Amino acid sequence: MQASRARLFKEYKEVQREKVVDPDIQLVCDDSNIFKWTALIKGPSETPYEGGVFQLAFAVPEQYPLQPPQVRFLTKIFHPNVHFKVYVFLLRMFTFYCWFLDFGYEMLLN
């Protein structure tokens, strides 16, 4: 668990440095639990999502980065990669067979 905690702190510092680079994405770590994060993402221009702001919740397992985080949309959204009843992001590319240890929050949000 210490390794995953250290990795998350490192990623959090990187996210804070890159806030200026992409103002359309805000990623915030829970002050009391490094394994819980939230994100606000502005809808991309020239798409049906333009003008929208979408809130996501990340639940990071203690085995991170060996296992991927679970991502849930808190904002209702219609998208083929989001389950329409529970708004869970379907991480097809991040299943056990395709999740790589060097993936991080930057990769998830892009």
N, C-alpha and C positions, 0 to 999 in steps of 0.2 A: 504494500500500500504506500510505503514511503516513496518508492520510485514513481508511482503514478501521481502522487501529490506533487513531487518535484517537477515532473513533466508538465503538469497543469499550471503550476506557478510560472514556469518558463513560457508556456504558450500565452498565459495572461499578460505577461510583460510585453511579448511580441505584439499582441492585439492592441495594447495601449499605445505602443509606438506607431502602429499603422492606422490609428483612428483618423489621422489627418489625411491619409492616402485615399480612403474610401468613406466619405461622410454618410453614405447611404446605408451603412451597416453599423449598428451599435451592439457590441457584445459585452455583457456585464456578468461578472462572477458574483454569486451570493456571498455576502460578507461573512456569514457564519459557516458556509459549507462549500469548499472548493469543488465539490463534485456536482454542484447545481449551478447552471448558467442560464441566462435568458438572452435573447437577441431580438432586436428590432431591425427589420429590413424594409427599406422603401422599395415599392414596386418599380421595376425597370421601365424607363421611358419607351414609348412606342410599342407597348405590350398591353394586353387587357388588364394587367396588374398596375399600370401607371396610376399614380395618385394614391395608391393603397399603402398602408403601413402594416406589416405583418409581424406578430409577436410569436416567438418560438421558445420552447423550454427544452433544455438539454439535461438529461440525467446521465451522468458519467459513471460507469461501473468502476469498482475499485481495481479491477484488472486492466484498466486503461493503461497503455494503448494496445494491449493484447486483444481487447474487445472494444467494439465501437460504442460510442454514446447512443442513447435513444433520443430521438428528436420528435417533439410533438408541437404542432401548430396550435397556439392558443387562440389565434384569429381564425375564424371560419374562412376556408378557401376551397375553391374547386380547382384541382390540379390532378393529372393522371398519376403522379407519384405520392399523393396524399390520400390516405383512406378517408372516405367521406363521412363516416360516422364518428370516428374518434380522432381524426386529424393527426394521425401518426404518419410521419414521413417514412415512406417505404424505402428503406435503404437497400435496394436491390444490389447496388454495386458494392455495398459494405457488408455483405454477408460474411460468414466465417471464412469462406474460401477466398474472398477478394479484399478483405480489410488488410491494409499494410501498416506496419508499426510507425512509419514516418508520416502517415496521414495525421492531420490535426484539425483544429477549428478553422484555420484558414482554408483548408481544402473543403471542409463541409459547407462553408458559407459561399464558396465560389461556384 
